Amino acid sequence: MLDGFVQLLFELIQQHGVLAVMLGMVIEEVFVPIPSPIIPMAAGFLLIEAATVPAAVVKVLFIIAIPASIASVLSSYFVFGAAYYGGPPIIKKYGKYLDVKWEEVQHLESHFDSGREKYYVALFRAVPIVPLSLISGSAGLFQMDWREYGIWSFIGMMPRNFILGMIGWWVGSEKYLERIAGLIDSLSTLIIVTVILAVGSVIAYRKARDLYIILIEKSA
């Protein structure tokens, strides 16, 4: 599946250049869980013609890093907004089935809203193996200010896309780019699975604890 997507992506970037890069970032952020690192890397491989590192740095910055980061941040507001406005009513209505209360989310929000949350957003967005939708959804759920979210998301996306674009230019091989993208995609999937297992373990523990308390009270 990855092979077919990479080939299609390469063709689109060859035909449409920066517009295809920006569209790819939007699709990855909003619709399809594709490995986003392959997009700036493929762009670096296909669009950057430079004989020296300084020349490549300038071109990657303006042709890849800035446009891709803008597209990614703007499209991320879809997930951010869905979590911001949809998260509270869903948790209030259905959280009881998972033993999760909105008051507990608000308690976590008070820790998140310490003034350092913007740095977390920038840091995690700068790390290629961290799924972008996970960051956007978490920031929205914890009711982060949308302006700070946008600014610090862009700050985090810039080094991410710049470094990946430089890797694409430096490697200069479609085969190696695909291998790197596959590795990053596997690590991203591992992070998602780990988060799901961690949340599931907490819920299972709390359910078991509540059942134990009920049994103790009945036997008393």
N, C-alpha and C positions, 0 to 999 in steps of 0.2 A: 504493500500500500504506500509506504514511504517512497519507494522508487518511482511510482507513477506520479505522486505529488511533486517530487523534486523535479522530475522532467517537465511537468506542466509549469511549475514555478519558473524554471529556467527559460522556458519559451516565452512566458508572459513578460518577464523582466527584459529579455532581449528585444521584445517588440515594443514595450511601453515604458521601459526605464523606471524612473522614480515613481510614476503613478502606480505601477504594478507593485512596487515595494510598499507604498502607503496602503494600497488596497489589501495586500497580504497581511499587513499588521492589523488592519481593521477586522478582517475575517478571523484571524487567530484570536483576537481579543474578545470578539462578540459571539461568533457563531461556531467555529470549528476548533477542536483541540489539536491543532497542528503544531509541530515543533517550531515555535517562533524564531529560535536562533538561526534556522536555515535561511530565513528571509534576508536579514542583513548580510549574512555570510555569502549567500548567492549573489547579492547585489555587489558586494566587494569584489567578487570573482569576475562578474560580467561587466560591471559599469566603470570600474576604476582602472584607468590606464595611466600608470605612473612608473617612472624609472627609478625614483628615489623615495625614501621613506617620508621626508618632509612634504613632497608633492602629494603622496598618497594620503597623508594626514589631512591636508587641506581638503582634498576631494572627498574623502570619506566623511569628514565633518559636515560638509554642505550638501553633498549628494545623498548621503545615507542617514547619518546620525540625526540631524535636525528634522528632516521630513518624516522619517520613520517614528521618531519619538513623539512628534506632534500628532501623527495619525493614531498611534497607540494610546496616548493619553486621552484624546478626545473620544475615541471609541470605548475606552474603559469606563466612561461615565454611564454606559448602558448597564453594566454589571453593578457598578457602584450605586446607581440610582435604584436598581431593583432591590438591592440589599438594604439600602437606606430607608426606602418607603415600604417595601414588602416584608422585610425581616421582622419588625416589631409585631404587626398583626398576626403573622403566621406563627411566631413563637408564642404569643399570648393565647392563640386559639388551639394550637396543636402541641405546644411544648409539654403539656401535661402528660402526653402519651410517651414522651421520652424522658420524663422527669426533669425537664428544663424549664425554669421560670424566667420571665422577662426581667424580674428584679435581679436575678443572678447575672444576666447579660449586662444590665445597667451597672452592676457592681464591677464587672470586668471593664466596662466602658470607663468607669472612673479612674481605673489604673491606666487604661490606654490613653485617656485624655490628660496626660501629665505634662504635655509640652514636648515630649520626646517622640510621640507617635509619627510625626512627620519624618524623623530620621529613620524610623523603622521602615516606612513606606519607601523612602529613597534607597535605603540599603537593600531591601529585598527585591525591589525592581531592578537594581543593578546586577543582581546575581542571575545568570542565565538559566540555572536549573530550577529556580522557583517559579511555579506557574503564575502567570500574570493575573488570571481571573481570581485566583485565591487571594491575592493581595487586594484587588479591587473590591471583592465581596466582603472581606474582613473589614476594610476601612469603612465601607458603607454600613455594615451591620453595627459597627461601634460608633456610628454617627459622627465621623470625622468631618470637619468643615470642608466643603467641596472646593473652596478656593485653595486652601492649603494642600488638599489632596492633589489637585491638578499641578500646582507649582512643584511640589516635592516628587510627584510621580515623574514629571519631566526631567527633574534633576537626576533621578535614578536611571531613567531610560537612556539618557545621553551617553554615559560611559558604557552601558550595556551594548547599545547599538554601534557605538564607535569601535569598541574592542572587537565585536563580532565582524563588523565590516572590514577592519584591518586584518583579521584572521583570514577572511575570504580572499582578500587581495594577496596576502602573504602565501597562503597555501597554494592557490592557483590550480586546484585540481578538483573536478566535480566528484570524483570517487572519494577522496578524503573528506570533502565537505559533507557528503552524505553520511559517512561513518561518524564524524563528529556530531552531526545533528541527531543521528540515531542514539548515540551515547547520552547526549543531553536530554533527549526525549525520554529515555529509560530512567534517568535520574529524576526527572520531573514527575514521571508516573510513580516512582518509588515514594516521593514526597507526599503525593496525593493519597496513596494507599496508607502510608504511615499516619497521616492526619486522620483519615477515616477510621483506622483501627484504634487510634488513641481516643477519639471521641466515642466510638462504640464501646471501648473498654470502660471508660468513665461511666457511661450510661448503664452498662451491665452491672458494674460495681454498685451503683446507687440503687438499682432495682433489687439486687440481691440483699443489700443492706436493709432496705425498707421491708422486704419480705421477712428477713430475720427478726426485725423489730416486731413485726405483726405476730409472728409465731411465738416470740418470747412473751408478748403481752397476753396472748391467748392461753399460754400454759401457766401463767402466773396465777 
